[in-house]
Structures are given as structure tokens and as C-alpha cells.
Amino acid sequence: MKFQFSKFLLAICVILAFSAAGVGIALRNIWFILVAFLIGFALMGFGISLKKKESK
């Protein structure tokens, strides 16, 4: 199995987005939390769509 650097980078970005949401919770900044969650879910959805396209 080949290492896929682009998917690894995408996974790291998803983890960073949800970690940023945790920072927003610590700072009690609702806008930061919402933006971080939206970015995290958007990136995760993009990754899932890539996987579905690849499996076809």
C-alpha cells in the first residue's frame, strides 16, 4: 500500500480544525468555535467524498 501524502495532510488539517474548536471552547469564543467546527466538518466531508470517488 502506497503512502498518500495528500490524504495524510487532509487528516492533519481535520484534527487541527477540531483542536482549534477546543481552543475556542477554552477561550469561550462562540464564533471561533463555530468556524472551527464548520471547517472541520467541511474538510472531513471533502475527504469522505474523495474516498467514495476513489472506490468507484
PQR file with spaces between the fields and no chain letter, atoms N, CA, C, O and H, PARSE charges and radii, in Angstrom:
ATOM       1  N    MET     1       0.838   -1.184    0.000 -0.4000 1.5000
ATOM       2  CA   MET     1       0.000    0.000    0.000 -0.0000 2.0000
ATOM       3  C    MET     1       0.883    1.248    0.000  0.5500 1.7000
ATOM       4  O    MET     1       1.856    1.345    0.747 -0.5500 1.4000
ATOM       5  N    LYS     2       0.520    2.179   -0.843 -0.4000 1.5000
ATOM       6  CA   LYS     2       1.306    3.390   -1.022 -0.0000 2.0000
ATOM       7  C    LYS     2       0.887    4.468   -0.019  0.5500 1.7000
ATOM       8  O    LYS     2      -0.301    4.632    0.260 -0.5500 1.4000
ATOM       9  H    LYS     2      -0.271    2.101   -1.449  0.4000 1.0000
ATOM      10  N    PHE     3       1.853    5.193    0.515 -0.4000 1.5000
ATOM      11  CA   PHE     3       1.561    6.308    1.418 -0.0000 2.0000
ATOM      12  C    PHE     3       1.005    7.464    0.616  0.5500 1.7000
ATOM      13  O    PHE     3       1.621    7.905   -0.354 -0.5500 1.4000
ATOM      14  H    PHE     3       2.818    5.060    0.288  0.4000 1.0000
ATOM      15  N    GLN     4      -0.162    7.960    1.016 -0.4000 1.5000
ATOM      16  CA   GLN     4      -0.813    9.052    0.298 -0.0000 2.0000
ATOM      17  C    GLN     4      -0.663   10.334    1.118  0.5500 1.7000
ATOM      18  O    GLN     4      -1.403   10.583    2.069 -0.5500 1.4000
ATOM      19  H    GLN     4      -0.663    7.601    1.804  0.4000 1.0000
ATOM      20  N    PHE     5       0.315   11.129    0.715 -0.4000 1.5000
ATOM      21  CA   PHE     5       0.657   12.326    1.473 -0.0000 2.0000
ATOM      22  C    PHE     5      -0.492   13.323    1.509  0.5500 1.7000
ATOM      23  O    PHE     5      -0.709   13.966    2.537 -0.5500 1.4000
ATOM      24  H    PHE     5       0.916   10.926   -0.058  0.4000 1.0000
ATOM      25  N    SER     6      -1.237   13.470    0.409 -0.4000 1.5000
ATOM      26  CA   SER     6      -2.323   14.454    0.368 -0.0000 2.0000
ATOM      27  C    SER     6      -3.437   14.091    1.347  0.5500 1.7000
ATOM      28  O    SER     6      -4.007   14.969    1.995 -0.5500 1.4000
ATOM      29  H    SER     6      -1.061   12.949   -0.426  0.4000 1.0000
ATOM      30  N    LYS     7      -3.746   12.806    1.455 -0.4000 1.5000
ATOM      31  CA   LYS     7      -4.781   12.388    2.407 -0.0000 2.0000
ATOM      32  C    LYS     7      -4.290   12.507    3.840  0.5500 1.7000
ATOM      33  O    LYS     7      -5.066   12.820    4.744 -0.5500 1.4000
ATOM      34  H    LYS     7      -3.283   12.093    0.929  0.4000 1.0000
ATOM      35  N    PHE     8      -3.008   12.259    4.048 -0.4000 1.5000
ATOM      36  CA   PHE     8      -2.423   12.445    5.373 -0.0000 2.0000
ATOM      37  C    PHE     8      -2.509   13.913    5.784  0.5500 1.7000
ATOM      38  O    PHE     8      -2.858   14.222    6.924 -0.5500 1.4000
ATOM      39  H    PHE     8      -2.377   12.004    3.315  0.4000 1.0000
ATOM      40  N    LEU     9      -2.193   14.813    4.863 -0.4000 1.5000
ATOM      41  CA   LEU     9      -2.253   16.239    5.133 -0.0000 2.0000
ATOM      42  C    LEU     9      -3.696   16.682    5.410  0.5500 1.7000
ATOM      43  O    LEU     9      -3.936   17.515    6.284 -0.5500 1.4000
ATOM      44  H    LEU     9      -1.909   14.562    3.937  0.4000 1.0000
ATOM      45  N    LEU    10      -4.635   16.130    4.675 -0.4000 1.5000
ATOM      46  CA   LEU    10      -6.047   16.436    4.900 -0.0000 2.0000
ATOM      47  C    LEU    10      -6.482   15.978    6.285  0.5500 1.7000
ATOM      48  O    LEU    10      -7.204   16.699    6.974 -0.5500 1.4000
ATOM      49  H    LEU    10      -4.440   15.454    3.965  0.4000 1.0000
ATOM      50  N    ALA    11      -6.056   14.794    6.700 -0.4000 1.5000
ATOM      51  CA   ALA    11      -6.399   14.279    8.028 -0.0000 2.0000
ATOM      52  C    ALA    11      -5.796   15.156    9.124  0.5500 1.7000
ATOM      53  O    ALA    11      -6.449   15.410   10.136 -0.5500 1.4000
ATOM      54  H    ALA    11      -5.470   14.208    6.140  0.4000 1.0000
ATOM      55  N    ILE    12      -4.579   15.616    8.940 -0.4000 1.5000
ATOM      56  CA   ILE    12      -3.945   16.501    9.911 -0.0000 2.0000
ATOM      57  C    ILE    12      -4.719   17.818   10.007  0.5500 1.7000
ATOM      58  O    ILE    12      -4.885   18.356   11.102 -0.5500 1.4000
ATOM      59  H    ILE    12      -4.049   15.410    8.118  0.4000 1.0000
ATOM      60  N    CYS    13      -5.189   18.336    8.882 -0.4000 1.5000
ATOM      61  CA   CYS    13      -5.960   19.581    8.890 -0.0000 2.0000
ATOM      62  C    CYS    13      -7.290   19.415    9.614  0.5500 1.7000
ATOM      63  O    CYS    13      -7.734   20.326   10.312 -0.5500 1.4000
ATOM      64  H    CYS    13      -5.054   17.899    7.993  0.4000 1.0000
ATOM      65  N    VAL    14      -7.926   18.260    9.452 -0.4000 1.5000
ATOM      66  CA   VAL    14      -9.178   17.993   10.168 -0.0000 2.0000
ATOM      67  C    VAL    14      -8.913   17.957   11.674  0.5500 1.7000
ATOM      68  O    VAL    14      -9.674   18.535   12.450 -0.5500 1.4000
ATOM      69  H    VAL    14      -7.565   17.520    8.885  0.4000 1.0000
ATOM      70  N    ILE    15      -7.862   17.296   12.081 -0.4000 1.5000
ATOM      71  CA   ILE    15      -7.510   17.223   13.503 -0.0000 2.0000
ATOM      72  C    ILE    15      -7.204   18.614   14.050  0.5500 1.7000
ATOM      73  O    ILE    15      -7.617   18.946   15.161 -0.5500 1.4000
ATOM      74  H    ILE    15      -7.244   16.827   11.450  0.4000 1.0000
ATOM      75  N    LEU    16      -6.490   19.424   13.283 -0.4000 1.5000
ATOM      76  CA   LEU    16      -6.177   20.784   13.729 -0.0000 2.0000
ATOM      77  C    LEU    16      -7.436   21.642   13.850  0.5500 1.7000
ATOM      78  O    LEU    16      -7.545   22.461   14.762 -0.5500 1.4000
ATOM      79  H    LEU    16      -6.155   19.154   12.380  0.4000 1.0000
ATOM      80  N    ALA    17      -8.386   21.454   12.931 -0.4000 1.5000
ATOM      81  CA   ALA    17      -9.627   22.231   12.991 -0.0000 2.0000
ATOM      82  C    ALA    17     -10.421   21.894   14.247  0.5500 1.7000
ATOM      83  O    ALA    17     -10.931   22.794   14.914 -0.5500 1.4000
ATOM      84  H    ALA    17      -8.298   20.789   12.190  0.4000 1.0000
ATOM      85  N    PHE    18     -10.533   20.610   14.577 -0.4000 1.5000
ATOM      86  CA   PHE    18     -11.270   20.241   15.783 -0.0000 2.0000
ATOM      87  C    PHE    18     -10.487   20.614   17.050  0.5500 1.7000
ATOM      88  O    PHE    18     -11.088   20.908   18.083 -0.5500 1.4000
ATOM      89  H    PHE    18     -10.119   19.879   14.035  0.4000 1.0000
ATOM      90  N    SER    19      -9.180   20.604   16.974 -0.4000 1.5000
ATOM      91  CA   SER    19      -8.378   21.073   18.104 -0.0000 2.0000
ATOM      92  C    SER    19      -8.571   22.575   18.304  0.5500 1.7000
ATOM      93  O    SER    19      -8.607   23.061   19.435 -0.5500 1.4000
ATOM      94  H    SER    19      -8.692   20.365   16.135  0.4000 1.0000
ATOM      95  N    ALA    20      -8.693   23.301   17.198 -0.4000 1.5000
ATOM      96  CA   ALA    20      -8.955   24.736   17.283 -0.0000 2.0000
ATOM      97  C    ALA    20     -10.316   24.993   17.931  0.5500 1.7000
ATOM      98  O    ALA    20     -10.486   25.977   18.650 -0.5500 1.4000
ATOM      99  H    ALA    20      -8.663   22.907   16.280  0.4000 1.0000
ATOM     100  N    ALA    21     -11.272   24.121   17.681 -0.4000 1.5000
ATOM     101  CA   ALA    21     -12.575   24.249   18.350 -0.0000 2.0000
ATOM     102  C    ALA    21     -12.400   24.095   19.865  0.5500 1.7000
ATOM     103  O    ALA    21     -13.060   24.787   20.641 -0.5500 1.4000
ATOM     104  H    ALA    21     -11.135   23.321   17.097  0.4000 1.0000
ATOM     105  N    GLY    22     -11.531   23.207   20.274 -0.4000 1.5000
ATOM     106  CA   GLY    22     -11.233   23.057   21.695 -0.0000 2.0000
ATOM     107  C    GLY    22     -10.607   24.307   22.283  0.5500 1.7000
ATOM     108  O    GLY    22     -10.914   24.689   23.412 -0.5500 1.4000
ATOM     109  H    GLY    22     -10.995   22.646   19.644  0.4000 1.0000
ATOM     110  N    VAL    23      -9.739   24.936   21.528 -0.4000 1.5000
ATOM     111  CA   VAL    23      -9.145   26.201   21.974 -0.0000 2.0000
ATOM     112  C    VAL    23     -10.233   27.264   22.094  0.5500 1.7000
ATOM     113  O    VAL    23     -10.237   28.057   23.036 -0.5500 1.4000
ATOM     114  H    VAL    23      -9.490   24.625   20.611  0.4000 1.0000
ATOM     115  N    GLY    24     -11.152   27.274   21.135 -0.4000 1.5000
ATOM     116  CA   GLY    24     -12.262   28.222   21.194 -0.0000 2.0000
ATOM     117  C    GLY    24     -13.132   28.011   22.415  0.5500 1.7000
ATOM     118  O    GLY    24     -13.610   28.973   23.016 -0.5500 1.4000
ATOM     119  H    GLY    24     -11.149   26.630   20.370  0.4000 1.0000
ATOM     120  N    ILE    25     -13.340   26.748   22.787 -0.4000 1.5000
ATOM     121  CA   ILE    25     -14.112   26.447   23.996 -0.0000 2.0000
ATOM     122  C    ILE    25     -13.379   26.989   25.227  0.5500 1.7000
ATOM     123  O    ILE    25     -13.995   27.560   26.127 -0.5500 1.4000
ATOM     124  H    ILE    25     -12.951   25.967   22.299  0.4000 1.0000
ATOM     125  N    ALA    26     -12.070   26.804   25.252 -0.4000 1.5000
ATOM     126  CA   ALA    26     -11.284   27.305   26.385 -0.0000 2.0000
ATOM     127  C    ALA    26     -11.334   28.830   26.460  0.5500 1.7000
ATOM     128  O    ALA    26     -11.342   29.407   27.547 -0.5500 1.4000
ATOM     129  H    ALA    26     -11.569   26.341   24.521  0.4000 1.0000
ATOM     130  N    LEU    27     -11.368   29.473   25.300 -0.4000 1.5000
ATOM     131  CA   LEU    27     -11.418   30.933   25.261 -0.0000 2.0000
ATOM     132  C    LEU    27     -12.841   31.476   25.404  0.5500 1.7000
ATOM     133  O    LEU    27     -13.041   32.681   25.554 -0.5500 1.4000
ATOM     134  H    LEU    27     -11.362   29.004   24.416  0.4000 1.0000
ATOM     135  N    ARG    28     -13.827   30.577   25.357 -0.4000 1.5000
ATOM     136  CA   ARG    28     -15.252   30.938   25.433 -0.0000 2.0000
ATOM     137  C    ARG    28     -15.645   31.911   24.334  0.5500 1.7000
ATOM     138  O    ARG    28     -16.358   32.885   24.574 -0.5500 1.4000
ATOM     139  H    ARG    28     -13.665   29.597   25.236  0.4000 1.0000
ATOM     140  N    ASN    29     -15.167   31.631   23.120 -0.4000 1.5000
ATOM     141  CA   ASN    29     -15.478   32.458   21.961 -0.0000 2.0000
ATOM     142  C    ASN    29     -16.349   31.641   21.014  0.5500 1.7000
ATOM     143  O    ASN    29     -15.851   30.765   20.307 -0.5500 1.4000
ATOM     144  H    ASN    29     -14.587   30.839   22.926  0.4000 1.0000
ATOM     145  N    ILE    30     -17.652   31.928   20.999 -0.4000 1.5000
ATOM     146  CA   ILE    30     -18.597   31.112   20.248 -0.0000 2.0000
ATOM     147  C    ILE    30     -18.345   31.173   18.745  0.5500 1.7000
ATOM     148  O    ILE    30     -18.525   30.168   18.058 -0.5500 1.4000
ATOM     149  H    ILE    30     -18.057   32.640   21.574  0.4000 1.0000
ATOM     150  N    TRP    31     -17.936   32.316   18.221 -0.4000 1.5000
ATOM     151  CA   TRP    31     -17.688   32.425   16.775 -0.0000 2.0000
ATOM     152  C    TRP    31     -16.495   31.590   16.352  0.5500 1.7000
ATOM     153  O    TRP    31     -16.521   30.952   15.300 -0.5500 1.4000
ATOM     154  H    TRP    31     -17.789   33.132   18.780  0.4000 1.0000
ATOM     155  N    PHE    32     -15.460   31.590   17.158 -0.4000 1.5000
ATOM     156  CA   PHE    32     -14.270   30.778   16.871 -0.0000 2.0000
ATOM     157  C    PHE    32     -14.626   29.291   16.879  0.5500 1.7000
ATOM     158  O    PHE    32     -14.161   28.524   16.036 -0.5500 1.4000
ATOM     159  H    PHE    32     -15.439   32.108   18.013  0.4000 1.0000
ATOM     160  N    ILE    33     -15.458   28.901   17.846 -0.4000 1.5000
ATOM     161  CA   ILE    33     -15.887   27.502   17.950 -0.0000 2.0000
ATOM     162  C    ILE    33     -16.674   27.102   16.709  0.5500 1.7000
ATOM     163  O    ILE    33     -16.408   26.062   16.106 -0.5500 1.4000
ATOM     164  H    ILE    33     -15.835   29.525   18.530  0.4000 1.0000
ATOM     165  N    LEU    34     -17.644   27.930   16.331 -0.4000 1.5000
ATOM     166  CA   LEU    34     -18.499   27.614   15.176 -0.0000 2.0000
ATOM     167  C    LEU    34     -17.690   27.526   13.877  0.5500 1.7000
ATOM     168  O    LEU    34     -17.880   26.603   13.085 -0.5500 1.4000
ATOM     169  H    LEU    34     -17.860   28.774   16.821  0.4000 1.0000
ATOM     170  N    VAL    35     -16.803   28.474   13.668 -0.4000 1.5000
ATOM     171  CA   VAL    35     -15.989   28.470   12.439 -0.0000 2.0000
ATOM     172  C    VAL    35     -15.077   27.245   12.408  0.5500 1.7000
ATOM     173  O    VAL    35     -14.928   26.607   11.366 -0.5500 1.4000
ATOM     174  H    VAL    35     -16.648   29.224   14.312  0.4000 1.0000
ATOM     175  N    ALA    36     -14.472   26.919   13.538 -0.4000 1.5000
ATOM     176  CA   ALA    36     -13.572   25.759   13.581 -0.0000 2.0000
ATOM     177  C    ALA    36     -14.332   24.467   13.314  0.5500 1.7000
ATOM     178  O    ALA    36     -13.842   23.601   12.590 -0.5500 1.4000
ATOM     179  H    ALA    36     -14.593   27.438   14.384  0.4000 1.0000
ATOM     180  N    PHE    37     -15.536   24.325   13.895 -0.4000 1.5000
ATOM     181  CA   PHE    37     -16.342   23.128   13.647 -0.0000 2.0000
ATOM     182  C    PHE    37     -16.778   23.054   12.186  0.5500 1.7000
ATOM     183  O    PHE    37     -16.742   21.980   11.584 -0.5500 1.4000
ATOM     184  H    PHE    37     -15.934   25.029   14.483  0.4000 1.0000
ATOM     185  N    LEU    38     -17.185   24.173   11.616 -0.4000 1.5000
ATOM     186  CA   LEU    38     -17.603   24.175   10.209 -0.0000 2.0000
ATOM     187  C    LEU    38     -16.453   23.788    9.281  0.5500 1.7000
ATOM     188  O    LEU    38     -16.634   23.009    8.345 -0.5500 1.4000
ATOM     189  H    LEU    38     -17.214   25.045   12.104  0.4000 1.0000
ATOM     190  N    ILE    39     -15.285   24.332    9.548 -0.4000 1.5000
ATOM     191  CA   ILE    39     -14.115   23.983    8.734 -0.0000 2.0000
ATOM     192  C    ILE    39     -13.777   22.501    8.907  0.5500 1.7000
ATOM     193  O    ILE    39     -13.480   21.812    7.931 -0.5500 1.4000
ATOM     194  H    ILE    39     -15.138   24.965   10.308  0.4000 1.0000
ATOM     195  N    GLY    40     -13.822   22.017   10.137 -0.4000 1.5000
ATOM     196  CA   GLY    40     -13.521   20.608   10.399 -0.0000 2.0000
ATOM     197  C    GLY    40     -14.484   19.676    9.679  0.5500 1.7000
ATOM     198  O    GLY    40     -14.056   18.709    9.049 -0.5500 1.4000
ATOM     199  H    GLY    40     -14.063   22.577   10.930  0.4000 1.0000
ATOM     200  N    PHE    41     -15.786   19.959    9.765 -0.4000 1.5000
ATOM     201  CA   PHE    41     -16.763   19.104    9.100 -0.0000 2.0000
ATOM     202  C    PHE    41     -16.676   19.215    7.578  0.5500 1.7000
ATOM     203  O    PHE    41     -16.888   18.228    6.873 -0.5500 1.4000
ATOM     204  H    PHE    41     -16.134   20.745   10.276  0.4000 1.0000
ATOM     205  N    ALA    42     -16.367   20.410    7.067 -0.4000 1.5000
ATOM     206  CA   ALA    42     -16.211   20.578    5.618 -0.0000 2.0000
ATOM     207  C    ALA    42     -15.024   19.772    5.106  0.5500 1.7000
ATOM     208  O    ALA    42     -15.121   19.102    4.078 -0.5500 1.4000
ATOM     209  H    ALA    42     -16.195   21.212    7.640  0.4000 1.0000
ATOM     210  N    LEU    43     -13.913   19.838    5.816 -0.4000 1.5000
ATOM     211  CA   LEU    43     -12.732   19.070    5.413 -0.0000 2.0000
ATOM     212  C    LEU    43     -12.990   17.573    5.509  0.5500 1.7000
ATOM     213  O    LEU    43     -12.559   16.810    4.644 -0.5500 1.4000
ATOM     214  H    LEU    43     -13.835   20.383    6.651  0.4000 1.0000
ATOM     215  N    MET    44     -13.692   17.152    6.557 -0.4000 1.5000
ATOM     216  CA   MET    44     -13.986   15.730    6.711 -0.0000 2.0000
ATOM     217  C    MET    44     -14.918   15.252    5.596  0.5500 1.7000
ATOM     218  O    MET    44     -14.734   14.162    5.053 -0.5500 1.4000
ATOM     219  H    MET    44     -14.042   17.772    7.259  0.4000 1.0000
ATOM     220  N    GLY    45     -15.908   16.062    5.260 -0.4000 1.5000
ATOM     221  CA   GLY    45     -16.808   15.718    4.162 -0.0000 2.0000
ATOM     222  C    GLY    45     -16.075   15.633    2.834  0.5500 1.7000
ATOM     223  O    GLY    45     -16.357   14.759    2.014 -0.5500 1.4000
ATOM     224  H    GLY    45     -16.058   16.947    5.701  0.4000 1.0000
ATOM     225  N    PHE    46     -15.135   16.544    2.625 -0.4000 1.5000
ATOM     226  CA   PHE    46     -14.327   16.506    1.405 -0.0000 2.0000
ATOM     227  C    PHE    46     -13.509   15.220    1.336  0.5500 1.7000
ATOM     228  O    PHE    46     -13.411   14.598    0.279 -0.5500 1.4000
ATOM     229  H    PHE    46     -14.905   17.254    3.290  0.4000 1.0000
ATOM     230  N    GLY    47     -12.926   14.827    2.456 -0.4000 1.5000
ATOM     231  CA   GLY    47     -12.146   13.587    2.499 -0.0000 2.0000
ATOM     232  C    GLY    47     -12.997   12.357    2.237  0.5500 1.7000
ATOM     233  O    GLY    47     -12.566   11.436    1.542 -0.5500 1.4000
ATOM     234  H    GLY    47     -13.005   15.332    3.315  0.4000 1.0000
ATOM     235  N    ILE    48     -14.208   12.338    2.791 -0.4000 1.5000
ATOM     236  CA   ILE    48     -15.102   11.205    2.561 -0.0000 2.0000
ATOM     237  C    ILE    48     -15.530   11.147    1.100  0.5500 1.7000
ATOM     238  O    ILE    48     -15.624   10.064    0.522 -0.5500 1.4000
ATOM     239  H    ILE    48     -14.558   13.085    3.355  0.4000 1.0000
ATOM     240  N    SER    49     -15.793   12.312    0.500 -0.4000 1.5000
ATOM     241  CA   SER    49     -16.173   12.315   -0.923 -0.0000 2.0000
ATOM     242  C    SER    49     -15.018   11.840   -1.803  0.5500 1.7000
ATOM     243  O    SER    49     -15.243   11.155   -2.800 -0.5500 1.4000
ATOM     244  H    SER    49     -15.717   13.192    0.970  0.4000 1.0000
ATOM     245  N    LEU    50     -13.790   12.196   -1.444 -0.4000 1.5000
ATOM     246  CA   LEU    50     -12.632   11.708   -2.196 -0.0000 2.0000
ATOM     247  C    LEU    50     -12.532   10.189   -2.111  0.5500 1.7000
ATOM     248  O    LEU    50     -12.244    9.522   -3.105 -0.5500 1.4000
ATOM     249  H    LEU    50     -13.608   12.752   -0.633  0.4000 1.0000
ATOM     250  N    LYS    51     -12.768    9.651   -0.929 -0.4000 1.5000
ATOM     251  CA   LYS    51     -12.687    8.209   -0.737 -0.0000 2.0000
ATOM     252  C    LYS    51     -13.769    7.488   -1.540  0.5500 1.7000
ATOM     253  O    LYS    51     -13.510    6.432   -2.117 -0.5500 1.4000
ATOM     254  H    LYS    51     -13.001   10.193   -0.121  0.4000 1.0000
ATOM     255  N    LYS    52     -14.981    8.050   -1.582 -0.4000 1.5000
ATOM     256  CA   LYS    52     -16.064    7.431   -2.349 -0.0000 2.0000
ATOM     257  C    LYS    52     -15.747    7.435   -3.845  0.5500 1.7000
ATOM     258  O    LYS    52     -15.979    6.447   -4.541 -0.5500 1.4000
ATOM     259  H    LYS    52     -15.192    8.908   -1.114  0.4000 1.0000
ATOM     260  N    LYS    53     -15.212    8.564   -4.330 -0.4000 1.5000
ATOM     261  CA   LYS    53     -14.849    8.647   -5.749 -0.0000 2.0000
ATOM     262  C    LYS    53     -13.744    7.646   -6.088  0.5500 1.7000
ATOM     263  O    LYS    53     -13.740    7.061   -7.172 -0.5500 1.4000
ATOM     264  H    LYS    53     -15.024    9.366   -3.765  0.4000 1.0000
ATOM     265  N    GLU    54     -12.826    7.457   -5.173 -0.4000 1.5000
ATOM     266  CA   GLU    54     -11.700    6.540   -5.396 -0.0000 2.0000
ATOM     267  C    GLU    54     -12.155    5.084   -5.427  0.5500 1.7000
ATOM     268  O    GLU    54     -11.588    4.266   -6.151 -0.5500 1.4000
ATOM     269  H    GLU    54     -12.830    7.932   -4.293  0.4000 1.0000
ATOM     270  N    SER    55     -13.184    4.765   -4.635 -0.4000 1.5000
ATOM     271  CA   SER    55     -13.621    3.379   -4.560 -0.0000 2.0000
ATOM     272  C    SER    55     -14.464    2.942   -5.761  0.5500 1.7000
ATOM     273  O    SER    55     -14.662    1.747   -5.981 -0.5500 1.4000
ATOM     274  H    SER    55     -13.644    5.430   -4.047  0.4000 1.0000
ATOM     275  N    LYS    56     -14.954    3.901   -6.526 -0.4000 1.5000
ATOM     276  CA   LYS    56     -15.774    3.552   -7.710 -0.0000 2.0000
ATOM     277  C    LYS    56     -14.957    3.060   -8.855  0.5500 1.7000
ATOM     278  O    LYS    56     -15.504    2.732   -9.908 -0.5500 1.4000
ATOM     279  H    LYS    56     -14.793    4.872   -6.347  0.4000 1.0000
